[in-house]
Amino acid sequence: MNSELLEALNTLEKEKDIKKDVLFDAIENSLVTAYKNNYGKADNVKVIMDRETCDYQVIAEKTVVTTVSDPALEISKEEAKKINKKVKVGDIVEIEIKTKEFGRIAAQNAKNVILQKIREEERNVLFKQYNGKERDVVTGVVQRYIGRNISINLGKADGLLNENEQVRTEHFRPTERIKVYILEVKDTTKGPRILVSRTHPELVKRLFESEVTEVKDGIVEIKSISREAGSRTKIAVWSNNPDVDPVGACVGVNGSRVNAVVDELRGEKIDIINWSDNPAILIENALSPAKVISVLADPDEKTAKVVVPDYQLSLAIGKEGQNARLAARLTGFKIDIKSETQANEIEGFYGDDEYYDDDEYYDDDEYYDDDEYYDDEEGSYDDSYDDQYEEGTAEDNEADGESET
């Protein structure tokens, strides 16, 4: 029987990752509970258990008295002398209790104590395991739809993908494997409640960490991310090693690295730009692929005035203002974009402050090269996006004027 118990404990430790010491404690407590249910008291009871062989003894300590008033705590001198002939009144004697004498109800209660402890410890193990993965990306399997929410099997526990954390353009089928970002892990009486997301900007960052060795090792840092889930993401990267090109490292050979991320995000466009401590240069980079003539940035007010060529205005603003909006979130600046003609018509637009002139830093032909951007079929950059706005419709060019983001 003891060998079977030991085998059962070993199995629980292996399969459910519950330490045997915890299980031994549960068994000892259950035996004390059973004694109390059977005899009414257990203040004087202790359990001695060999954790190597699972042999155990239930010991009751009783005081030797002349007349017994409480059998649970006291023993007569005559009975005590049967155990030890040298005992005298007032001594404490230890009496081994046979667990077979416990009633059926007491044994059932002991069993429930053990099962409850196993369930509690299993919940604690799961909570600790997934709490350690909070703010990280894990792979899960789509199980079923619960209303408009989705249940995701994460292995030993289920995660909940709420409607507001889903990308509207994504539709999943049961048994489909997807990667999700763990937002929060809550400890409940029914086990850990795990909330996951497909829209969080950190999902993109974690995916790049898994695909790009330089990001994982800290050589390349992702300084800022702005995302409109399902449509487009902009990330600004910086290299701590002057010999490592941060954009090139993230893009990979023939776009292999960025395309792997894009595939996981179901075709979401990703723009990767160079981070700069100079806010004007950063804003100019953030508005890529649009060309910029000049940037007047006010670091204190977190505002910037940007001038672009007339034919680049629609591209700089983007469809429904998306490019300018993402650039503003990425840089933290409120960006006012004007075409060259509009800027020249506004008296004092340039002001007396120093401003960033594109010609001071880059030659346009060197800085912006359509060949550097990958087409939509490869799943990363979309140079048709450029053509769409450079060729532009008359309605677009008339409708796109000033944009403040």
C-alpha positions as CSV (number, residue, x, y, z in Angstrom):
1,M,0.0,0.0,0.0
2,N,2.8,2.4,0.9
3,S,4.6,1.6,-2.4
4,E,1.4,2.4,-4.3
5,L,1.1,5.7,-2.4
6,L,4.7,6.6,-3.2
7,E,4.2,5.8,-6.9
8,A,1.0,8.0,-6.9
9,L,2.9,10.9,-5.4
10,N,5.7,10.5,-7.9
11,T,3.2,10.6,-10.8
12,L,1.5,13.7,-9.4
13,E,4.9,15.4,-9.1
14,K,5.9,14.6,-12.6
15,E,2.6,15.2,-14.4
16,K,1.2,18.2,-12.5
17,D,4.5,19.7,-11.3
18,I,3.3,19.5,-7.6
19,K,6.2,19.0,-5.2
20,K,6.0,15.8,-3.1
21,D,6.7,17.8,0.1
22,V,3.4,19.7,-0.5
23,L,1.6,16.4,-0.9
24,F,3.1,14.9,2.2
25,D,2.0,17.9,4.2
26,A,-1.5,17.4,2.7
27,I,-1.6,13.8,3.8
28,E,-0.4,14.6,7.3
29,N,-3.1,17.3,7.7
30,S,-5.7,15.0,6.4
31,L,-4.8,12.4,9.0
32,V,-5.1,15.0,11.8
33,T,-8.4,16.1,10.3
34,A,-9.6,12.5,10.3
35,Y,-8.6,12.0,13.9
36,K,-10.4,15.2,14.9
37,N,-13.6,14.1,13.1
38,N,-13.4,10.7,14.8
39,Y,-12.5,11.8,18.4
40,G,-13.6,15.4,18.5
41,K,-10.2,16.9,19.3
42,A,-6.8,16.9,17.7
43,D,-4.8,19.4,19.7
44,N,-2.6,16.6,21.1
45,V,-2.1,14.7,17.9
46,K,0.9,14.6,15.6
47,V,1.7,12.6,12.4
48,I,5.1,11.1,11.8
49,M,5.7,10.2,8.2
50,D,8.8,8.7,6.5
51,R,9.0,10.6,3.2
52,E,11.2,8.0,1.6
53,T,9.0,4.9,2.3
54,C,5.6,6.6,3.0
55,D,5.3,4.8,6.3
56,Y,3.4,6.8,8.9
57,Q,2.2,6.9,12.5
58,V,-0.5,8.9,14.1
59,I,0.5,9.7,17.7
60,A,-1.7,11.0,20.4
61,E,-0.1,12.5,23.5
62,K,-2.1,11.9,26.6
63,T,-1.6,13.0,30.2
64,V,-1.6,10.3,32.9
65,V,-4.3,10.9,35.5
66,T,-5.9,9.0,38.3
67,T,-9.5,9.6,37.1
68,V,-10.1,10.3,33.3
69,S,-12.4,13.1,32.5
70,D,-11.5,13.6,28.9
71,P,-10.5,10.4,27.0
72,A,-9.1,12.4,24.1
73,L,-6.5,14.1,26.2
74,E,-6.1,11.9,29.3
75,I,-5.3,8.3,30.1
76,S,-5.7,6.4,33.4
77,K,-2.6,5.3,35.3
78,E,-3.6,1.7,34.9
79,E,-3.8,2.0,31.1
80,A,-0.6,4.0,30.9
81,K,1.3,1.3,32.9
82,K,0.5,-1.2,30.1
83,I,2.5,1.0,27.8
84,N,5.3,1.9,30.3
85,K,5.5,0.5,33.8
86,K,7.5,3.5,35.0
87,V,5.0,6.2,34.3
88,K,3.4,8.2,37.1
89,V,0.6,10.7,37.4
90,G,1.2,13.8,35.4
91,D,3.5,12.2,32.8
92,I,2.8,12.4,29.1
93,V,2.6,9.2,27.2
94,E,2.5,8.7,23.4
95,I,-0.2,6.4,22.1
96,E,-0.2,5.1,18.5
97,I,-3.6,5.5,16.9
98,K,-4.7,2.9,14.3
99,T,-6.1,4.7,11.3
100,K,-8.2,1.7,10.5
101,E,-10.3,2.7,13.5
102,F,-11.4,5.9,11.8
103,G,-15.0,5.9,10.7
104,R,-16.1,6.1,7.1
105,I,-17.0,9.8,7.3
106,A,-13.7,10.7,8.9
107,A,-11.8,8.8,6.1
108,Q,-13.9,10.6,3.4
109,N,-13.2,14.0,4.9
110,A,-9.5,13.1,4.9
111,K,-9.7,12.2,1.3
112,N,-11.4,15.5,0.5
113,V,-8.6,17.4,2.3
114,I,-6.0,15.8,0.1
115,L,-8.0,16.4,-3.1
116,Q,-8.6,20.0,-2.2
117,K,-4.9,20.6,-1.5
118,I,-4.0,19.0,-4.8
119,R,-6.4,21.2,-6.7
120,E,-5.2,24.3,-4.9
121,E,-1.5,23.5,-5.6
122,E,-2.3,22.7,-9.2
123,R,-3.9,26.2,-9.6
124,N,-0.9,27.8,-7.9
125,V,1.5,26.0,-10.2
126,L,-0.5,27.1,-13.3
127,F,-0.8,30.7,-12.0
128,K,3.0,30.9,-11.4
129,Q,3.8,29.4,-14.7
130,Y,1.7,31.8,-16.8
131,N,2.2,34.8,-14.5
132,G,5.9,34.5,-15.4
133,K,4.9,34.8,-19.1
134,E,2.8,38.0,-18.6
135,R,3.8,40.6,-21.2
136,D,5.2,37.8,-23.5
137,V,4.1,36.0,-26.6
138,V,3.0,32.4,-26.6
139,T,1.6,30.1,-29.2
140,G,-2.0,28.8,-28.7
141,V,-4.6,26.8,-30.5
142,V,-8.0,28.3,-31.3
143,Q,-10.7,26.2,-29.4
144,R,-14.1,27.8,-29.8
145,Y,-16.0,31.1,-30.0
146,I,-17.7,32.2,-26.8
147,G,-20.0,34.8,-28.1
148,R,-17.7,37.2,-29.8
149,N,-14.7,36.2,-27.7
150,I,-12.4,33.4,-28.5
151,S,-11.0,30.6,-26.2
152,I,-7.4,29.9,-26.9
153,N,-5.7,26.7,-25.6
154,L,-2.2,27.7,-24.3
155,G,-1.2,24.3,-23.2
156,K,-2.1,23.6,-19.6
157,A,-4.6,26.5,-19.4
158,D,-7.0,28.4,-21.6
159,G,-6.6,32.1,-22.6
160,L,-9.5,34.5,-23.5
161,L,-9.2,36.7,-26.5
162,N,-11.7,39.4,-26.0
163,E,-13.5,41.1,-28.9
164,N,-11.7,44.4,-28.2
165,E,-8.3,42.6,-28.4
166,Q,-9.1,41.0,-31.8
167,V,-8.0,42.4,-35.1
168,R,-11.2,43.1,-37.2
169,T,-9.7,41.7,-40.4
170,E,-8.6,38.4,-38.7
171,H,-10.9,35.3,-38.7
172,F,-9.8,32.1,-37.1
173,R,-10.9,28.5,-37.3
174,P,-10.9,25.9,-34.5
175,T,-7.6,24.0,-34.2
176,E,-5.7,26.9,-35.9
177,R,-2.4,27.8,-34.3
178,I,-1.8,31.5,-33.6
179,K,0.6,33.6,-31.5
180,V,-0.9,35.9,-28.8
181,Y,0.4,38.4,-26.3
182,I,-0.5,37.7,-22.7
183,L,-2.0,40.9,-21.3
184,E,-2.8,39.8,-17.7
185,V,-3.0,36.7,-15.5
186,K,-5.5,36.7,-12.7
187,D,-5.6,34.2,-9.9
188,T,-9.2,32.9,-9.3
189,T,-10.7,30.0,-7.4
190,K,-11.3,28.2,-10.8
191,G,-7.7,28.6,-11.9
192,P,-5.8,31.3,-13.6
193,R,-7.8,33.7,-15.8
194,I,-5.5,34.6,-18.8
195,L,-6.3,37.6,-21.0
196,V,-4.5,37.7,-24.4
197,S,-4.3,40.1,-27.2
198,R,-3.7,40.3,-31.0
199,T,-3.8,44.1,-31.2
200,H,-1.2,45.2,-28.6
201,P,1.9,47.0,-30.1
202,E,4.2,44.8,-27.8
203,L,3.1,41.8,-29.8
204,V,5.0,43.2,-32.8
205,K,8.1,43.9,-30.6
206,R,8.1,40.3,-29.2
207,L,7.7,38.8,-32.6
208,F,10.8,40.8,-33.8
209,E,12.7,39.6,-30.7
210,S,11.9,36.0,-31.7
211,E,12.9,36.5,-35.4
212,V,15.8,38.9,-35.1
213,T,18.8,37.7,-33.1
214,E,20.2,41.2,-32.8
215,V,17.0,42.5,-31.1
216,K,17.0,39.5,-28.7
217,D,20.6,40.1,-27.8
218,G,20.1,43.8,-27.2
219,I,22.4,44.9,-30.1
220,V,19.4,46.5,-31.9
221,E,16.8,48.2,-29.8
222,I,13.2,48.9,-30.7
223,K,12.9,52.4,-29.4
224,S,9.2,53.1,-30.3
225,I,6.2,51.4,-31.9
226,S,3.0,52.8,-33.2
227,R,0.4,50.4,-34.5
228,E,-3.0,50.3,-36.1
229,A,-3.7,46.6,-35.8
230,G,-4.5,44.8,-39.0
231,S,-3.4,47.7,-41.2
232,R,0.1,49.2,-40.6
233,T,2.8,49.4,-38.0
234,K,5.8,51.7,-37.7
235,I,8.8,50.9,-35.6
236,A,11.8,53.0,-34.9
237,V,15.1,51.0,-34.3
238,W,18.5,51.9,-33.0
239,S,21.8,50.0,-33.0
240,N,24.3,49.9,-30.1
241,N,26.9,48.6,-32.5
242,P,28.0,51.1,-35.3
243,D,28.8,48.1,-37.5
244,V,25.2,46.8,-37.4
245,D,22.5,48.4,-39.5
246,P,19.4,48.2,-37.4
247,V,16.9,48.5,-40.3
248,G,18.8,45.9,-42.3
249,A,19.0,43.5,-39.3
250,C,15.2,43.7,-38.8
251,V,14.4,43.4,-42.5
252,G,16.7,40.4,-43.1
253,V,18.0,38.9,-46.3
254,N,15.5,39.5,-49.0
255,G,13.1,40.6,-46.3
256,S,13.0,37.2,-44.7
257,R,12.8,38.4,-41.1
258,V,10.2,41.1,-41.5
259,N,8.2,38.9,-43.8
260,A,8.0,36.2,-41.1
261,V,6.5,38.8,-38.7
262,V,4.1,40.1,-41.4
263,D,2.9,36.5,-42.1
264,E,2.1,36.0,-38.4
265,L,0.2,39.3,-38.4
266,R,-1.8,38.2,-41.5
267,G,-0.3,40.7,-44.0
268,E,-0.1,43.8,-41.8
269,K,2.3,46.4,-43.3
270,I,5.4,47.2,-41.3
271,D,7.6,50.3,-41.8
272,I,11.0,50.1,-40.1
273,I,12.8,53.4,-39.7
274,N,16.0,54.6,-38.0
275,W,15.7,56.2,-34.6
276,S,17.4,59.5,-34.0
277,D,17.8,61.6,-30.9
278,N,17.3,64.6,-33.1
279,P,13.5,65.1,-33.2
280,A,13.5,66.7,-36.7
281,I,15.4,63.8,-38.2
282,L,13.2,61.3,-36.4
283,I,10.0,63.0,-37.7
284,E,11.4,63.0,-41.2
285,N,12.2,59.3,-40.9
286,A,8.8,58.6,-39.4
287,L,6.9,60.1,-42.4
288,S,8.7,57.7,-44.7
289,P,8.1,56.8,-47.5
290,A,7.2,60.4,-48.1
291,K,10.0,62.9,-48.9
292,V,10.4,65.8,-46.6
293,I,11.8,69.3,-47.5
294,S,12.1,70.7,-43.9
295,V,11.0,70.1,-40.4
296,L,10.6,72.7,-37.6
297,A,10.4,70.8,-34.3
298,D,9.7,72.3,-30.9
299,P,10.9,69.8,-28.3
300,D,9.4,71.7,-25.4
301,E,5.9,72.0,-26.9
302,K,6.2,68.6,-28.7
303,T,5.0,70.1,-31.9
304,A,6.5,70.1,-35.4
305,K,5.9,71.8,-38.7
306,V,6.7,69.7,-41.7
307,V,7.0,70.9,-45.3
308,V,6.8,68.3,-48.2
309,P,6.8,68.7,-51.9
310,D,3.4,69.4,-53.4
311,Y,3.2,66.0,-55.1
312,Q,4.1,64.2,-51.8
313,L,1.4,65.8,-49.6
314,S,-1.1,63.0,-50.0
315,L,1.6,60.3,-49.4
316,A,2.9,62.1,-46.3
317,I,-0.6,62.4,-44.8
318,G,-1.6,58.9,-45.9
319,K,-5.0,57.3,-46.5
320,E,-7.4,58.8,-44.0
321,G,-4.4,60.5,-42.3
322,Q,-2.9,57.1,-41.3
323,N,0.8,57.8,-42.1
324,A,0.8,61.2,-40.3
325,R,-1.1,59.7,-37.4
326,L,1.3,56.8,-36.9
327,A,4.3,59.1,-37.3
328,A,2.8,61.3,-34.5
329,R,2.4,58.4,-32.2
330,L,5.8,57.1,-33.0
331,T,7.6,60.3,-32.3
332,G,5.3,61.8,-29.6
333,F,5.0,65.1,-31.6
334,K,1.9,66.8,-32.9
335,I,2.8,67.1,-36.6
336,D,1.4,69.8,-38.9
337,I,2.1,68.9,-42.5
338,K,2.0,71.5,-45.3
339,S,2.9,71.3,-49.0
340,E,5.7,73.6,-50.2
341,T,3.1,75.9,-51.9
342,Q,1.0,76.1,-48.8
343,A,4.0,76.8,-46.6
344,N,5.2,79.6,-48.8
345,E,1.7,81.2,-48.8
346,I,1.6,81.4,-45.0
347,E,3.5,84.4,-43.8
348,G,6.0,83.5,-41.0
349,F,5.4,79.8,-41.3
350,Y,9.1,79.0,-41.1
351,G,9.7,81.6,-38.3
352,D,13.1,82.5,-37.1
353,D,13.9,79.2,-35.4
354,E,16.5,76.8,-36.7
355,Y,14.9,74.1,-38.8
356,Y,15.8,70.8,-40.4
357,D,16.4,71.0,-44.1
358,D,16.5,67.7,-45.9
359,D,19.3,68.8,-48.1
360,E,21.6,69.5,-45.1
361,Y,21.5,65.8,-44.1
362,Y,20.7,63.6,-47.1
363,D,20.5,63.7,-50.8
364,D,17.0,62.8,-51.7
365,D,18.1,60.2,-54.2
366,E,20.4,58.5,-51.7
367,Y,17.9,58.6,-48.9
368,Y,14.8,57.4,-50.6
369,D,15.1,54.5,-53.0
370,D,12.0,52.6,-54.1
371,D,14.1,49.5,-54.5
372,E,14.6,49.4,-50.7
373,Y,10.9,48.8,-50.1
374,Y,9.4,45.4,-50.8
375,D,6.3,44.9,-52.7
376,D,3.0,43.6,-51.3
377,E,3.6,40.1,-52.6
378,E,6.6,39.7,-50.4
379,G,4.5,40.8,-47.4
380,S,6.4,43.7,-46.0
381,Y,6.7,47.1,-47.6
382,D,4.2,48.2,-50.2
383,D,5.6,50.5,-52.9
384,S,2.2,50.5,-54.6
385,Y,1.3,52.6,-51.5
386,D,3.8,55.2,-52.8
387,D,2.4,55.0,-56.4
388,Q,-1.1,55.3,-55.2
389,Y,-0.5,58.7,-53.7
390,E,2.2,60.0,-56.1
391,E,0.0,59.3,-59.1
392,G,-3.0,60.3,-56.9
393,T,-6.5,61.1,-58.0
394,A,-7.5,64.7,-58.4
395,E,-10.0,64.2,-55.6
396,D,-7.2,63.1,-53.2
397,N,-5.0,66.0,-54.0
398,E,-7.8,68.5,-53.6
399,A,-9.1,66.9,-50.4
400,D,-5.7,66.5,-48.7
401,G,-4.7,69.9,-47.2
402,E,-3.5,70.6,-43.8
403,S,-3.2,67.6,-41.4
404,E,-2.7,68.0,-37.7
405,T,-2.2,64.8,-35.7
